[in-house]
């Protein structure tokens, strides 16, 4: 009887639990029957939870469709907004306080930059135009000024150009930020950008990296002005010889004659006497610009008695590799020349042997 009562109760509980009463009624091992009880209860609970979530989702969609449209912070028609006159006054006061916070030097610059981005997204043109005092204030961090000028350009190009020009031409501003401002100018005002970039190129107090970058930025504005800037750097005595060689190579895109002239100044200059590697590099660059001039440059270095022996040997070797017979003859002369240190004589002999192997002369003689 007890087994029958238990079977009837479980049958009324749920159809999902059917395996349990069947087991009880048939008096099969209770261990196997009751083992199905927990999975069955879990399945019933999961099904109910899923149906409840579907019902809540349908309710949320219906409520969202019936809800009124969301209104912005500055919208005077939103519920609870003050009267039109009071709204304008409150908005003006809020914007004034926000601009004051942006100019506050005690606040981290990155936070103020993020504040500018967020406020312009929310306030639009009205907020962006209020950033003009920030962009031109010299006491404000230059990163913040650049950010303000960039957003101003979306609504008032003239004020943005004036702000960027003030940053780009201010000697008190770091070189990098002057370059950033001048490059930003190039997208909207070519003439002021060209003037600011040329000032950076010709300023000996500016780092070489910024001067070279400014010359490249000029190509977006005025190709002729960019060539003039590269020519200036390629011949500037205070610019390192390495950068002068690079500028001369780039100058060749616009004026091969000016590039050759700048490289000859290095080949024949005191820089090559102090560092023979510079002379060889300048001759190599010359060959890339004008092969005939490059061969001549190698020849000049190889026979220059004032040039370092290591450089003369390398120049003669380069001539030989280019197929110029003088290279072989010069290396032979260097190997047995009187008054030459043994180390350089052996170096010349080694280069001559290497040259003969590369050219196949040694194999043909054998």
C-alpha positions, 0 to 999 in steps of 0.5 A: 500500500505504501508503494501504491500511495507513493506512486499515485502522489508522484503521478500527480506531481508532474508528468516529467517525473513519470519514471519514478512512479513507474518504478515504484509501482512495478517495485523495481530497485528504488535506487535506480528509480529515485536516481532520476528524481533530481535531473527531472526536477532540474529540467522542470526548473530550467524550463520554467525559468526560460519561459519567465525570461521570454515573458520579461523580454516581451514586456521590456520591448513593449515598454520601450516602444511606448516610452517617450523619446529621450531628451538631451541635457540642454533641451529646454523642452525636457520635463522639469527644465527651467523657463527659456530665459532661465535655461539659457542663463543656466546653460551659459553658466555651466559652459563657462564653468566647464571652460574654466575647468579645462584651463585649470592647470591643476587638472591632469592634461589627459583628463582635460583633453578627454573633457574637451572631447566629451563636451563638444560631443554633447554641446556641439558648436556652442561648446566648441566655439567657447574653446577659443580662449583655451586654444590661444591661452599661452599658460594652458598646456599645449596639448590641451590647446591643440585639442581645443583648436582641432575641435574648433576647426569643425565649426569655425575654421578661421579661429582654429587656423589662428589658434594653430598658427599661434602655436606653430610660430611660438618659439616658447612651445616645444618643437614637437608640438609646433610641428603638430600644429603646423601639420594640422594647418596644412590640412586647412590653410596652406599658406600659413602652414608653409610659413610655419613649417619653413620657420621650423626648417630654418631654425637652428635651435630646433631639433634635426628630427623636427626640421627634417619632418617639417621639410617633408610636411611641406611637400603636402603644401608646396613642392617647391618650398619642400625642395628649398627646405631640403636644399637648406638642410643638405647644405647646413653646416650645423646639421649632421653629415648623415642627415645632410646625405639623407636630405640630398638623396631626397632632394634628388627627386626635385633637383638632381643638380642641387643634390649633386652639389650638396653631396660634393660639398661633403665628399670634398669637405672636412667631414670626410677627412674626419670620418672616412665613412662619411666620404664613402657614404656620400660617394655612394649616395652620389652614385645613386643620384648620378652614376657618372658623378658617383664614379668620379667621387670614388676616384677623387677619394681614392687618390686624395692623399689627405683622405684616410688610407682605409677610406682610399682602399674602400673607394678603390675597391668600390671602383673595381666593383663598378667595373672601373679598371683604375680600382684594380690598379690603385689597390695594387699600388696601395699594397706595395706603396712605400711608407704605408703601414703594413696593416693598410698594405695587407688590407689593400692586398686583401681587397684586391684578392677579394675583387679578383675573386668577385670579378672572376679575374683570378679564375681566368688567370688560373 
